[in-house]
């Protein structure tokens, strides 16, 4: 199961923004706790990226009809 974790904890001034939120397994989220990456001796596998509608469609809707791709900027 995945959780959402703050890279910089909210208790330490971290915002609720896509730049500061990542998916993490429960075990890693618990290991990091309310600490920074440095304090928890952990590193990110990759930096967060800005979410967009194409990501949503690909991950949650499934396949996209080829006729719709030009309108979704998926050419």
PQR file of N, CA, C, O and H, with PARSE charges and radii, in Angstrom:
ATOM      1  N   UNK A   1       0.844  -1.176   0.000 -0.4000 1.5000
ATOM      2  CA  UNK A   1       0.000   0.000   0.000 -0.0000 2.0000
ATOM      3  C   UNK A   1       0.887   1.237   0.000  0.5500 1.7000
ATOM      4  O   UNK A   1       1.925   1.261   0.662 -0.5500 1.4000
ATOM      5  N   UNK A   2       0.479   2.265  -0.744 -0.4000 1.5000
ATOM      6  CA  UNK A   2       1.227   3.511  -0.800 -0.0000 2.0000
ATOM      7  C   UNK A   2       0.597   4.571   0.088  0.5500 1.7000
ATOM      8  O   UNK A   2      -0.619   4.617   0.272 -0.5500 1.4000
ATOM      9  H   UNK A   2      -0.364   2.244  -1.281  0.4000 1.0000
ATOM     10  N   UNK A   3       1.452   5.413   0.627 -0.4000 1.5000
ATOM     11  CA  UNK A   3       1.017   6.560   1.415 -0.0000 2.0000
ATOM     12  C   UNK A   3       1.586   7.813   0.754  0.5500 1.7000
ATOM     13  O   UNK A   3       2.407   7.724  -0.158 -0.5500 1.4000
ATOM     14  H   UNK A   3       2.440   5.376   0.477  0.4000 1.0000
ATOM     15  N   UNK A   4       1.150   8.962   1.215 -0.4000 1.5000
ATOM     16  CA  UNK A   4       1.699  10.228   0.755 -0.0000 2.0000
ATOM     17  C   UNK A   4       2.534  10.794   1.894  0.5500 1.7000
ATOM     18  O   UNK A   4       2.073  10.874   3.032 -0.5500 1.4000
ATOM     19  H   UNK A   4       0.483   9.034   1.956  0.4000 1.0000
ATOM     20  N   UNK A   5       3.773  11.188   1.577 -0.4000 1.5000
ATOM     21  CA  UNK A   5       4.684  11.690   2.603 -0.0000 2.0000
ATOM     22  C   UNK A   5       5.198  13.064   2.198  0.5500 1.7000
ATOM     23  O   UNK A   5       5.387  13.343   1.014 -0.5500 1.4000
ATOM     24  H   UNK A   5       4.147  11.122   0.652  0.4000 1.0000
ATOM     25  N   UNK A   6       5.420  13.906   3.177 -0.4000 1.5000
ATOM     26  CA  UNK A   6       6.021  15.217   2.949 -0.0000 2.0000
ATOM     27  C   UNK A   6       7.541  15.060   2.974  0.5500 1.7000
ATOM     28  O   UNK A   6       8.086  14.473   3.908 -0.5500 1.4000
ATOM     29  H   UNK A   6       5.268  13.680   4.139  0.4000 1.0000
ATOM     30  N   UNK A   7       8.224  15.577   1.963 -0.4000 1.5000
ATOM     31  CA  UNK A   7       9.680  15.521   1.940 -0.0000 2.0000
ATOM     32  C   UNK A   7      10.219  16.332   3.122  0.5500 1.7000
ATOM     33  O   UNK A   7      11.006  15.833   3.926 -0.5500 1.4000
ATOM     34  H   UNK A   7       7.781  16.054   1.203  0.4000 1.0000
ATOM     35  N   UNK A   8       9.781  17.583   3.211 -0.4000 1.5000
ATOM     36  CA  UNK A   8      10.057  18.392   4.399 -0.0000 2.0000
ATOM     37  C   UNK A   8       8.790  18.337   5.240  0.5500 1.7000
ATOM     38  O   UNK A   8       7.749  18.832   4.809 -0.5500 1.4000
ATOM     39  H   UNK A   8       9.142  17.989   2.557  0.4000 1.0000
ATOM     40  N   UNK A   9       8.854  17.745   6.438 -0.4000 1.5000
ATOM     41  CA  UNK A   9       7.641  17.577   7.245 -0.0000 2.0000
ATOM     42  C   UNK A   9       6.919  18.908   7.487  0.5500 1.7000
ATOM     43  O   UNK A   9       7.548  19.959   7.607 -0.5500 1.4000
ATOM     44  H   UNK A   9       9.700  17.344   6.789  0.4000 1.0000
ATOM     45  N   UNK A  10       5.607  18.836   7.554 -0.4000 1.5000
ATOM     46  CA  UNK A  10       4.815  20.038   7.833 -0.0000 2.0000
ATOM     47  C   UNK A  10       5.226  20.661   9.158  0.5500 1.7000
ATOM     48  O   UNK A  10       5.231  21.884   9.294 -0.5500 1.4000
ATOM     49  H   UNK A  10       5.097  17.982   7.456  0.4000 1.0000
ATOM     50  N   UNK A  11       5.571  19.825  10.139 -0.4000 1.5000
ATOM     51  CA  UNK A  11       5.986  20.324  11.455 -0.0000 2.0000
ATOM     52  C   UNK A  11       7.266  21.153  11.356  0.5500 1.7000
ATOM     53  O   UNK A  11       7.581  21.923  12.264 -0.5500 1.4000
ATOM     54  H   UNK A  11       5.567  18.831  10.029  0.4000 1.0000
ATOM     55  N   UNK A  12       8.005  20.996  10.250 -0.4000 1.5000
ATOM     56  CA  UNK A  12       9.246  21.753  10.056 -0.0000 2.0000
ATOM     57  C   UNK A  12       9.086  22.792   8.949  0.5500 1.7000
ATOM     58  O   UNK A  12      10.070  23.251   8.369 -0.5500 1.4000
ATOM     59  H   UNK A  12       7.749  20.371   9.512  0.4000 1.0000
ATOM     60  N   UNK A  13       7.834  23.158   8.661 -0.4000 1.5000
ATOM     61  CA  UNK A  13       7.567  24.214   7.694 -0.0000 2.0000
ATOM     62  C   UNK A  13       7.345  23.749   6.266  0.5500 1.7000
ATOM     63  O   UNK A  13       7.235  24.581   5.366 -0.5500 1.4000
ATOM     64  H   UNK A  13       7.035  22.785   9.132  0.4000 1.0000
ATOM     65  N   UNK A  14       7.275  22.452   6.033 -0.4000 1.5000
ATOM     66  CA  UNK A  14       7.056  21.940   4.681 -0.0000 2.0000
ATOM     67  C   UNK A  14       5.639  22.197   4.205  0.5500 1.7000
ATOM     68  O   UNK A  14       4.685  21.987   4.955 -0.5500 1.4000
ATOM     69  H   UNK A  14       7.364  21.776   6.765  0.4000 1.0000
ATOM     70  N   UNK A  15       5.487  22.650   2.960 -0.4000 1.5000
ATOM     71  CA  UNK A  15       4.156  22.962   2.440 -0.0000 2.0000
ATOM     72  C   UNK A  15       3.415  21.718   1.933  0.5500 1.7000
ATOM     73  O   UNK A  15       4.015  20.666   1.714 -0.5500 1.4000
ATOM     74  H   UNK A  15       6.262  22.821   2.351  0.4000 1.0000
ATOM     75  N   UNK A  16       2.109  21.864   1.753 -0.4000 1.5000
ATOM     76  CA  UNK A  16       1.280  20.836   1.104 -0.0000 2.0000
ATOM     77  C   UNK A  16       1.248  21.160  -0.388  0.5500 1.7000
ATOM     78  O   UNK A  16       0.233  21.631  -0.902 -0.5500 1.4000
ATOM     79  H   UNK A  16       1.622  22.719   1.931  0.4000 1.0000
ATOM     80  N   UNK A  17       2.341  20.913  -1.072 -0.4000 1.5000
ATOM     81  CA  UNK A  17       2.424  21.204  -2.500 -0.0000 2.0000
ATOM     82  C   UNK A  17       3.006  19.994  -3.217  0.5500 1.7000
ATOM     83  O   UNK A  17       3.646  19.147  -2.594 -0.5500 1.4000
ATOM     84  H   UNK A  17       3.166  20.531  -0.655  0.4000 1.0000
ATOM     85  N   UNK A  18       2.783  19.912  -4.531 -0.4000 1.5000
ATOM     86  CA  UNK A  18       3.276  18.753  -5.270 -0.0000 2.0000
ATOM     87  C   UNK A  18       4.797  18.660  -5.203  0.5500 1.7000
ATOM     88  O   UNK A  18       5.349  17.564  -5.311 -0.5500 1.4000
ATOM     89  H   UNK A  18       2.264  20.600  -5.037  0.4000 1.0000
ATOM     90  N   UNK A  19       5.489  19.797  -5.026 -0.4000 1.5000
ATOM     91  CA  UNK A  19       6.950  19.769  -4.936 -0.0000 2.0000
ATOM     92  C   UNK A  19       7.436  19.117  -3.652  0.5500 1.7000
ATOM     93  O   UNK A  19       8.590  18.697  -3.567 -0.5500 1.4000
ATOM     94  H   UNK A  19       5.040  20.686  -4.939  0.4000 1.0000
ATOM     95  N   UNK A  20       6.566  19.030  -2.651 -0.4000 1.5000
ATOM     96  CA  UNK A  20       6.964  18.508  -1.341 -0.0000 2.0000
ATOM     97  C   UNK A  20       6.264  17.198  -0.988  0.5500 1.7000
ATOM     98  O   UNK A  20       6.422  16.708   0.130 -0.5500 1.4000
ATOM     99  H   UNK A  20       5.629  19.372  -2.720  0.4000 1.0000
ATOM    100  N   UNK A  21       5.501  16.625  -1.902 -0.4000 1.5000
ATOM    101  CA  UNK A  21       4.772  15.391  -1.614 -0.0000 2.0000
ATOM    102  C   UNK A  21       5.241  14.264  -2.525  0.5500 1.7000
ATOM    103  O   UNK A  21       5.428  14.455  -3.726 -0.5500 1.4000
ATOM    104  H   UNK A  21       5.372  17.024  -2.810  0.4000 1.0000
ATOM    105  N   UNK A  22       5.425  13.095  -1.936 -0.4000 1.5000
ATOM    106  CA  UNK A  22       5.840  11.911  -2.682 -0.0000 2.0000
ATOM    107  C   UNK A  22       5.049  10.705  -2.199  0.5500 1.7000
ATOM    108  O   UNK A  22       4.516  10.702  -1.089 -0.5500 1.4000
ATOM    109  H   UNK A  22       5.272  12.940  -0.960  0.4000 1.0000
ATOM    110  N   UNK A  23       4.978   9.681  -3.043 -0.4000 1.5000
ATOM    111  CA  UNK A  23       4.389   8.412  -2.640 -0.0000 2.0000
ATOM    112  C   UNK A  23       5.451   7.601  -1.910  0.5500 1.7000
ATOM    113  O   UNK A  23       6.616   7.585  -2.308 -0.5500 1.4000
ATOM    114  H   UNK A  23       5.411   9.683  -3.944  0.4000 1.0000
ATOM    115  N   UNK A  24       5.047   6.938  -0.854 -0.4000 1.5000
ATOM    116  CA  UNK A  24       5.972   6.104  -0.084 -0.0000 2.0000
ATOM    117  C   UNK A  24       5.231   4.894   0.453  0.5500 1.7000
ATOM    118  O   UNK A  24       4.046   4.976   0.779 -0.5500 1.4000
ATOM    119  H   UNK A  24       4.101   6.951  -0.531  0.4000 1.0000
ATOM    120  N   UNK A  25       5.923   3.780   0.543 -0.4000 1.5000
ATOM    121  CA  UNK A  25       5.302   2.610   1.166 -0.0000 2.0000
ATOM    122  C   UNK A  25       5.155   2.901   2.666  0.5500 1.7000
ATOM    123  O   UNK A  25       5.830   3.778   3.206 -0.5500 1.4000
ATOM    124  H   UNK A  25       6.885   3.713   0.278  0.4000 1.0000
ATOM    125  N   UNK A  26       4.287   2.173   3.310 -0.4000 1.5000
ATOM    126  CA  UNK A  26       4.019   2.394   4.729 -0.0000 2.0000
ATOM    127  C   UNK A  26       5.295   2.248   5.552  0.5500 1.7000
ATOM    128  O   UNK A  26       5.552   3.046   6.454 -0.5500 1.4000
ATOM    129  H   UNK A  26       3.739   1.461   2.872  0.4000 1.0000
ATOM    130  N   UNK A  27       6.088   1.237   5.242 -0.4000 1.5000
ATOM    131  CA  UNK A  27       7.318   0.990   5.991 -0.0000 2.0000
ATOM    132  C   UNK A  27       8.278   2.177   5.898  0.5500 1.7000
ATOM    133  O   UNK A  27       8.816   2.623   6.911 -0.5500 1.4000
ATOM    134  H   UNK A  27       5.879   0.589   4.509  0.4000 1.0000
ATOM    135  N   UNK A  28       8.491   2.686   4.687 -0.4000 1.5000
ATOM    136  CA  UNK A  28       9.394   3.833   4.506 -0.0000 2.0000
ATOM    137  C   UNK A  28       8.819   5.091   5.144  0.5500 1.7000
ATOM    138  O   UNK A  28       9.561   5.870   5.743 -0.5500 1.4000
ATOM    139  H   UNK A  28       8.053   2.323   3.864  0.4000 1.0000
ATOM    140  N   UNK A  29       7.524   5.299   5.027 -0.4000 1.5000
ATOM    141  CA  UNK A  29       6.900   6.474   5.632 -0.0000 2.0000
ATOM    142  C   UNK A  29       7.072   6.434   7.147  0.5500 1.7000
ATOM    143  O   UNK A  29       7.380   7.453   7.766 -0.5500 1.4000
ATOM    144  H   UNK A  29       6.922   4.666   4.540  0.4000 1.0000
ATOM    145  N   UNK A  30       6.876   5.265   7.744 -0.4000 1.5000
ATOM    146  CA  UNK A  30       7.062   5.130   9.186 -0.0000 2.0000
ATOM    147  C   UNK A  30       8.524   5.305   9.573  0.5500 1.7000
ATOM    148  O   UNK A  30       8.822   5.903  10.607 -0.5500 1.4000
ATOM    149  H   UNK A  30       6.626   4.437   7.242  0.4000 1.0000
ATOM    150  N   UNK A  31       9.440   4.790   8.756 -0.4000 1.5000
ATOM    151  CA  UNK A  31      10.867   4.922   9.042 -0.0000 2.0000
ATOM    152  C   UNK A  31      11.283   6.394   9.040  0.5500 1.7000
ATOM    153  O   UNK A  31      12.029   6.837   9.912 -0.5500 1.4000
ATOM    154  H   UNK A  31       9.198   4.304   7.916  0.4000 1.0000
ATOM    155  N   UNK A  32      10.793   7.143   8.053 -0.4000 1.5000
ATOM    156  CA  UNK A  32      11.144   8.562   7.958 -0.0000 2.0000
ATOM    157  C   UNK A  32      10.490   9.356   9.073  0.5500 1.7000
ATOM    158  O   UNK A  32      11.106  10.248   9.656 -0.5500 1.4000
ATOM    159  H   UNK A  32      10.187   6.782   7.344  0.4000 1.0000
ATOM    160  N   UNK A  33       9.242   9.030   9.367 -0.4000 1.5000
ATOM    161  CA  UNK A  33       8.530   9.712  10.440 -0.0000 2.0000
ATOM    162  C   UNK A  33       8.433  11.204  10.205  0.5500 1.7000
ATOM    163  O   UNK A  33       8.185  11.635   9.079 -0.5500 1.4000
ATOM    164  H   UNK A  33       8.741   8.305   8.893  0.4000 1.0000
ATOM    165  N   UNK A  34       8.620  11.987  11.224 -0.4000 1.5000
ATOM    166  CA  UNK A  34       8.497  13.447  11.175 -0.0000 2.0000
ATOM    167  C   UNK A  34       9.878  14.088  11.068  0.5500 1.7000
ATOM    168  O   UNK A  34      10.149  15.115  11.690 -0.5500 1.4000
ATOM    169  H   UNK A  34       8.821  11.637  12.139  0.4000 1.0000
ATOM    170  N   UNK A  35      10.753  13.461  10.263 -0.4000 1.5000
ATOM    171  CA  UNK A  35      12.125  13.949  10.125 -0.0000 2.0000
ATOM    172  C   UNK A  35      12.403  14.309   8.669  0.5500 1.7000
ATOM    173  O   UNK A  35      11.661  13.906   7.772 -0.5500 1.4000
ATOM    174  H   UNK A  35      10.533  12.627   9.758  0.4000 1.0000
ATOM    175  N   UNK A  36      13.461  15.059   8.440 -0.4000 1.5000
ATOM    176  CA  UNK A  36      13.879  15.360   7.081 -0.0000 2.0000
ATOM    177  C   UNK A  36      14.554  14.128   6.496  0.5500 1.7000
ATOM    178  O   UNK A  36      14.846  13.169   7.210 -0.5500 1.4000
ATOM    179  H   UNK A  36      14.063  15.386   9.169  0.4000 1.0000
ATOM    180  N   UNK A  37      14.798  14.165   5.195 -0.4000 1.5000
ATOM    181  CA  UNK A  37      15.513  13.052   4.562 -0.0000 2.0000
ATOM    182  C   UNK A  37      16.893  12.877   5.180  0.5500 1.7000
ATOM    183  O   UNK A  37      17.324  11.751   5.431 -0.5500 1.4000
ATOM    184  H   UNK A  37      14.561  14.944   4.615  0.4000 1.0000
ATOM    185  N   UNK A  38      17.582  13.972   5.423 -0.4000 1.5000
ATOM    186  CA  UNK A  38      18.921  13.905   6.018 -0.0000 2.0000
ATOM    187  C   UNK A  38      18.874  13.287   7.414  0.5500 1.7000
ATOM    188  O   UNK A  38      19.673  12.412   7.745 -0.5500 1.4000
ATOM    189  H   UNK A  38      17.232  14.887   5.219  0.4000 1.0000
ATOM    190  N   UNK A  39      17.927  13.755   8.224 -0.4000 1.5000
ATOM    191  CA  UNK A  39      17.803  13.240   9.592 -0.0000 2.0000
ATOM    192  C   UNK A  39      17.480  11.744   9.615  0.5500 1.7000
ATOM    193  O   UNK A  39      17.936  11.019  10.498 -0.5500 1.4000
ATOM    194  H   UNK A  39      17.278  14.466   7.955  0.4000 1.0000
ATOM    195  N   UNK A  40      16.697  11.293   8.646 -0.4000 1.5000
ATOM    196  CA  UNK A  40      16.307   9.883   8.597 -0.0000 2.0000
ATOM    197  C   UNK A  40      17.286   9.035   7.782  0.5500 1.7000
ATOM    198  O   UNK A  40      17.112   7.823   7.661 -0.5500 1.4000
ATOM    199  H   UNK A  40      16.326  11.882   7.928  0.4000 1.0000
ATOM    200  N   UNK A  41      18.319   9.681   7.224 -0.4000 1.5000
ATOM    201  CA  UNK A  41      19.329   9.007   6.397 -0.0000 2.0000
ATOM    202  C   UNK A  41      18.696   8.265   5.220  0.5500 1.7000
ATOM    203  O   UNK A  41      19.052   7.130   4.902 -0.5500 1.4000
ATOM    204  H   UNK A  41      18.461  10.666   7.322  0.4000 1.0000
ATOM    205  N   UNK A  42      17.739   8.955   4.586 -0.4000 1.5000
ATOM    206  CA  UNK A  42      17.054   8.400   3.424 -0.0000 2.0000
ATOM    207  C   UNK A  42      17.262   9.336   2.238  0.5500 1.7000
ATOM    208  O   UNK A  42      17.571  10.515   2.413 -0.5500 1.4000
ATOM    209  H   UNK A  42      17.450   9.877   4.845  0.4000 1.0000
ATOM    210  N   UNK A  43      17.091   8.801   1.031 -0.4000 1.5000
ATOM    211  CA  UNK A  43      17.168   9.616  -0.173 -0.0000 2.0000
ATOM    212  C   UNK A  43      15.937   9.350  -1.032  0.5500 1.7000
ATOM    213  O   UNK A  43      15.297   8.305  -0.916 -0.5500 1.4000
ATOM    214  H   UNK A  43      16.840   7.844   0.889  0.4000 1.0000
ATOM    215  N   UNK A  44      15.619  10.303  -1.886 -0.4000 1.5000
ATOM    216  CA  UNK A  44      14.519  10.124  -2.834 -0.0000 2.0000
ATOM    217  C   UNK A  44      14.997   9.272  -4.001  0.5500 1.7000
ATOM    218  O   UNK A  44      16.136   9.412  -4.446 -0.5500 1.4000
ATOM    219  H   UNK A  44      16.138  11.152  -1.980  0.4000 1.0000
ATOM    220  N   UNK A  45      14.141   8.399  -4.496 -0.4000 1.5000
ATOM    221  CA  UNK A  45      14.472   7.652  -5.707 -0.0000 2.0000
ATOM    222  C   UNK A  45      14.425   8.572  -6.915  0.5500 1.7000
ATOM    223  O   UNK A  45      15.207   8.409  -7.852 -0.5500 1.4000
ATOM    224  H   UNK A  45      13.215   8.286  -4.134  0.4000 1.0000
ATOM    225  N   UNK A  46      13.504   9.545  -6.901 -0.4000 1.5000
ATOM    226  CA  UNK A  46      13.415  10.567  -7.942 -0.0000 2.0000
ATOM    227  C   UNK A  46      12.663  11.767  -7.373  0.5500 1.7000
ATOM    228  O   UNK A  46      11.852  11.634  -6.457 -0.5500 1.4000
ATOM    229  H   UNK A  46      12.869   9.677  -6.140  0.4000 1.0000
ATOM    230  N   UNK A  47      12.943  12.910  -7.922 -0.4000 1.5000
ATOM    231  CA  UNK A  47      12.293  14.149  -7.479 -0.0000 2.0000
ATOM    232  C   UNK A  47      10.820  14.136  -7.894  0.5500 1.7000
ATOM    233  O   UNK A  47      10.472  13.527  -8.906 -0.5500 1.4000
ATOM    234  H   UNK A  47      13.602  13.017  -8.667  0.4000 1.0000
ATOM    235  N   UNK A  48       9.961  14.793  -7.133 -0.4000 1.5000
ATOM    236  CA  UNK A  48       8.548  14.879  -7.522 -0.0000 2.0000
ATOM    237  C   UNK A  48       8.395  15.609  -8.849  0.5500 1.7000
ATOM    238  O   UNK A  48       9.178  16.503  -9.172 -0.5500 1.4000
ATOM    239  H   UNK A  48      10.244  15.287  -6.311  0.4000 1.0000
ATOM    240  N   UNK A  49       7.389  15.224  -9.609 -0.4000 1.5000
ATOM    241  CA  UNK A  49       7.080  15.932 -10.850 -0.0000 2.0000
ATOM    242  C   UNK A  49       5.667  16.480 -10.767  0.5500 1.7000
ATOM    243  O   UNK A  49       4.803  15.943 -10.074 -0.5500 1.4000
ATOM    244  H   UNK A  49       6.753  14.498  -9.347  0.4000 1.0000
ATOM    245  N   UNK A  50       5.463  17.563 -11.496 -0.4000 1.5000
ATOM    246  CA  UNK A  50       4.148  18.214 -11.494 -0.0000 2.0000
ATOM    247  C   UNK A  50       3.119  17.263 -12.113  0.5500 1.7000
ATOM    248  O   UNK A  50       3.303  16.813 -13.244 -0.5500 1.4000
ATOM    249  H   UNK A  50       6.164  17.999 -12.060  0.4000 1.0000
ATOM    250  N   UNK A  51       2.035  16.951 -11.385 -0.4000 1.5000
ATOM    251  CA  UNK A  51       1.006  16.080 -11.948 -0.0000 2.0000
ATOM    252  C   UNK A  51       0.267  16.781 -13.085  0.5500 1.7000
ATOM    253  O   UNK A  51       0.180  18.009 -13.120 -0.5500 1.4000
ATOM    254  H   UNK A  51       1.886  17.317 -10.466  0.4000 1.0000
ATOM    255  N   UNK A  52      -0.262  15.989 -14.012 -0.4000 1.5000
ATOM    256  CA  UNK A  52      -1.038  16.564 -15.103 -0.0000 2.0000
ATOM    257  C   UNK A  52      -2.145  15.603 -15.511  0.5500 1.7000
ATOM    258  O   UNK A  52      -2.206  14.476 -15.018 -0.5500 1.4000
ATOM    259  H   UNK A  52      -0.191  14.992 -13.984  0.4000 1.0000
ATOM    260  N   UNK A  53      -3.013  16.039 -16.402 -0.4000 1.5000
ATOM    261  CA  UNK A  53      -4.174  15.238 -16.787 -0.0000 2.0000
ATOM    262  C   UNK A  53      -3.769  13.964 -17.512  0.5500 1.7000
ATOM    263  O   UNK A  53      -4.470  12.957 -17.403 -0.5500 1.4000
ATOM    264  H   UNK A  53      -2.964  16.954 -16.802  0.4000 1.0000
ATOM    265  N   UNK A  54      -2.666  13.971 -18.247 -0.4000 1.5000
ATOM    266  CA  UNK A  54      -2.243  12.773 -18.967 -0.0000 2.0000
ATOM    267  C   UNK A  54      -1.845  11.676 -17.980  0.5500 1.7000
ATOM    268  O   UNK A  54      -2.170  10.506 -18.183 -0.5500 1.4000
ATOM    269  H   UNK A  54      -2.097  14.789 -18.336  0.4000 1.0000
ATOM    270  N   UNK A  55      -1.139  12.058 -16.908 -0.4000 1.5000
ATOM    271  CA  UNK A  55      -0.775  11.073 -15.882 -0.0000 2.0000
ATOM    272  C   UNK A  55      -2.031  10.450 -15.280  0.5500 1.7000
ATOM    273  O   UNK A  55      -2.098   9.236 -15.090 -0.5500 1.4000
ATOM    274  H   UNK A  55      -0.876  13.008 -16.743  0.4000 1.0000
ATOM    275  N   UNK A  56      -3.020  11.281 -14.983 -0.4000 1.5000
ATOM    276  CA  UNK A  56      -4.263  10.787 -14.406 -0.0000 2.0000
ATOM    277  C   UNK A  56      -4.929   9.784 -15.340  0.5500 1.7000
ATOM    278  O   UNK A  56      -5.345   8.706 -14.915 -0.5500 1.4000
ATOM    279  H   UNK A  56      -2.965  12.268 -15.137  0.4000 1.0000
ATOM    280  N   UNK A  57      -5.026  10.145 -16.600 -0.4000 1.5000
ATOM    281  CA  UNK A  57      -5.687   9.266 -17.574 -0.0000 2.0000
ATOM    282  C   UNK A  57      -4.946   7.937 -17.689  0.5500 1.7000
ATOM    283  O   UNK A  57      -5.564   6.873 -17.656 -0.5500 1.4000
ATOM    284  H   UNK A  57      -4.689  11.021 -16.945  0.4000 1.0000
ATOM    285  N   UNK A  58      -3.633   7.998 -17.823 -0.4000 1.5000
ATOM    286  CA  UNK A  58      -2.840   6.777 -17.992 -0.0000 2.0000
ATOM    287  C   UNK A  58      -2.933   5.854 -16.791  0.5500 1.7000
ATOM    288  O   UNK A  58      -3.040   4.638 -16.950 -0.5500 1.4000
ATOM    289  H   UNK A  58      -3.130   8.862 -17.850  0.4000 1.0000
ATOM    290  N   UNK A  59      -2.894   6.421 -15.581 -0.4000 1.5000
ATOM    291  CA  UNK A  59      -2.838   5.595 -14.381 -0.0000 2.0000
ATOM    292  C   UNK A  59      -4.194   5.186 -13.822  0.5500 1.7000
ATOM    293  O   UNK A  59      -4.314   4.122 -13.214 -0.5500 1.4000
ATOM    294  H   UNK A  59      -2.807   7.409 -15.452  0.4000 1.0000
ATOM    295  N   UNK A  60      -5.206   6.007 -14.016 -0.4000 1.5000
ATOM    296  CA  UNK A  60      -6.482   5.722 -13.369 -0.0000 2.0000
ATOM    297  C   UNK A  60      -7.606   5.342 -14.325  0.5500 1.7000
ATOM    298  O   UNK A  60      -8.521   4.609 -13.949 -0.5500 1.4000
ATOM    299  H   UNK A  60      -5.108   6.871 -14.509  0.4000 1.0000
ATOM    300  N   UNK A  61      -7.543   5.825 -15.533 -0.4000 1.5000
ATOM    301  CA  UNK A  61      -8.609   5.524 -16.478 -0.0000 2.0000
ATOM    302  C   UNK A  61      -8.263   4.284 -17.301  0.5500 1.7000
ATOM    303  O   UNK A  61      -9.144   3.500 -17.652 -0.5500 1.4000
ATOM    304  H   UNK A  61      -6.800   6.420 -15.839  0.4000 1.0000
ATOM    305  N   UNK A  62      -6.988   4.115 -17.603 -0.4000 1.5000
ATOM    306  CA  UNK A  62      -6.563   2.960 -18.397 -0.0000 2.0000
ATOM    307  C   UNK A  62      -6.203   3.382 -19.802  0.5500 1.7000
ATOM    308  O   UNK A  62      -5.495   4.370 -19.996 -0.5500 1.4000
ATOM    309  H   UNK A  62      -6.272   4.752 -17.318  0.4000 1.0000
ATOM    310  N   UNK A  63      -6.681   2.648 -20.775 -0.4000 1.5000
ATOM    311  CA  UNK A  63      -6.318   2.939 -22.157 -0.0000 2.0000
ATOM    312  C   UNK A  63      -7.065   4.168 -22.660  0.5500 1.7000
ATOM    313  O   UNK A  63      -8.164   4.487 -22.204 -0.5500 1.4000
ATOM    314  H   UNK A  63      -7.256   1.845 -20.617  0.4000 1.0000
ATOM    315  N   UNK A  64      -6.441   4.840 -23.604 -0.4000 1.5000
ATOM    316  CA  UNK A  64      -7.030   6.040 -24.204 -0.0000 2.0000
ATOM    317  C   UNK A  64      -7.326   5.724 -25.661  0.5500 1.7000
ATOM    318  O   UNK A  64      -6.460   5.235 -26.386 -0.5500 1.4000
ATOM    319  H   UNK A  64      -5.549   4.581 -23.975  0.4000 1.0000
ATOM    320  N   UNK A  65      -8.545   6.004 -26.086 -0.4000 1.5000
ATOM    321  CA  UNK A  65      -8.942   5.818 -27.481 -0.0000 2.0000
ATOM    322  C   UNK A  65      -8.059   6.699 -28.362  0.5500 1.7000
ATOM    323  O   UNK A  65      -7.872   7.878 -28.060 -0.5500 1.4000
ATOM    324  H   UNK A  65      -9.249   6.401 -25.498  0.4000 1.0000
ATOM    325  N   UNK A  66      -7.519   6.151 -29.434 -0.4000 1.5000
ATOM    326  CA  UNK A  66      -6.627   6.890 -30.328 -0.0000 2.0000
ATOM    327  C   UNK A  66      -7.261   8.171 -30.866  0.5500 1.7000
ATOM    328  O   UNK A  66      -6.552   9.145 -31.122 -0.5500 1.4000
ATOM    329  H   UNK A  66      -7.671   5.194 -29.679  0.4000 1.0000
ATOM    330  N   UNK A  67      -8.576   8.189 -31.041 -0.4000 1.5000
ATOM    331  CA  UNK A  67      -9.257   9.376 -31.543 -0.0000 2.0000
ATOM    332  C   UNK A  67      -9.172  10.550 -30.571  0.5500 1.7000
ATOM    333  O   UNK A  67      -9.245  11.704 -30.993 -0.5500 1.4000
ATOM    334  H   UNK A  67      -9.152   7.398 -30.833  0.4000 1.0000
ATOM    335  N   UNK A  68      -9.020  10.274 -29.285 -0.4000 1.5000
ATOM    336  CA  UNK A  68      -8.956  11.322 -28.273 -0.0000 2.0000
ATOM    337  C   UNK A  68      -7.549  11.875 -28.083  0.5500 1.7000
ATOM    338  O   UNK A  68      -7.399  12.978 -27.556 -0.5500 1.4000
ATOM    339  H   UNK A  68      -8.960   9.337 -28.942  0.4000 1.0000
ATOM    340  N   UNK A  69      -6.525  11.154 -28.491 -0.4000 1.5000
ATOM    341  CA  UNK A  69      -5.140  11.541 -28.206 -0.0000 2.0000
ATOM    342  C   UNK A  69      -4.768  12.940 -28.690  0.5500 1.7000
ATOM    343  O   UNK A  69      -4.066  13.647 -27.967 -0.5500 1.4000
ATOM    344  H   UNK A  69      -6.648  10.258 -28.919  0.4000 1.0000
ATOM    345  N   UNK A  70      -5.201  13.380 -29.878 -0.4000 1.5000
ATOM    346  CA  UNK A  70      -4.843  14.760 -30.281 -0.0000 2.0000
ATOM    347  C   UNK A  70      -5.400  15.823 -29.331  0.5500 1.7000
ATOM    348  O   UNK A  70      -4.772  16.860 -29.117 -0.5500 1.4000
ATOM    349  H   UNK A  70      -5.771  12.806 -30.466  0.4000 1.0000
ATOM    350  N   UNK A  71      -6.564  15.564 -28.772 -0.4000 1.5000
ATOM    351  CA  UNK A  71      -7.193  16.530 -27.858 -0.0000 2.0000
ATOM    352  C   UNK A  71      -6.566  16.509 -26.480  0.5500 1.7000
ATOM    353  O   UNK A  71      -6.714  17.463 -25.716 -0.5500 1.4000
ATOM    354  H   UNK A  71      -7.074  14.721 -28.946  0.4000 1.0000
ATOM    355  N   UNK A  72      -5.874  15.444 -26.158 -0.4000 1.5000
ATOM    356  CA  UNK A  72      -5.213  15.304 -24.872 -0.0000 2.0000
ATOM    357  C   UNK A  72      -3.721  15.572 -24.973  0.5500 1.7000
ATOM    358  O   UNK A  72      -2.977  15.356 -24.016 -0.5500 1.4000
ATOM    359  H   UNK A  72      -5.754  14.669 -26.780  0.4000 1.0000
ATOM    360  N   UNK A  73      -3.289  16.043 -26.134 -0.4000 1.5000
ATOM    361  CA  UNK A  73      -1.874  16.346 -26.398 -0.0000 2.0000
ATOM    362  C   UNK A  73      -1.004  15.107 -26.180  0.5500 1.7000
ATOM    363  O   UNK A  73       0.068  15.186 -25.579 -0.5500 1.4000
ATOM    364  H   UNK A  73      -3.894  16.219 -26.911  0.4000 1.0000
ATOM    365  N   UNK A  74      -1.476  13.967 -26.673 -0.4000 1.5000
ATOM    366  CA  UNK A  74      -0.769  12.705 -26.523 -0.0000 2.0000
ATOM    367  C   UNK A  74      -0.310  12.161 -27.858  0.5500 1.7000
ATOM    368  O   UNK A  74      -0.141  10.949 -27.993 -0.5500 1.4000
ATOM    369  H   UNK A  74      -2.347  13.902 -27.161  0.4000 1.0000
ATOM    370  N   UNK A  75      -0.105  13.006 -28.841 -0.4000 1.5000
ATOM    371  CA  UNK A  75       0.315  12.542 -30.170 -0.0000 2.0000
ATOM    372  C   UNK A  75       1.691  11.946 -30.121  0.5500 1.7000
ATOM    373  O   UNK A  75       2.209  11.504 -31.147 -0.5500 1.4000
ATOM    374  H   UNK A  75      -0.243  13.990 -28.731  0.4000 1.0000
TER
END
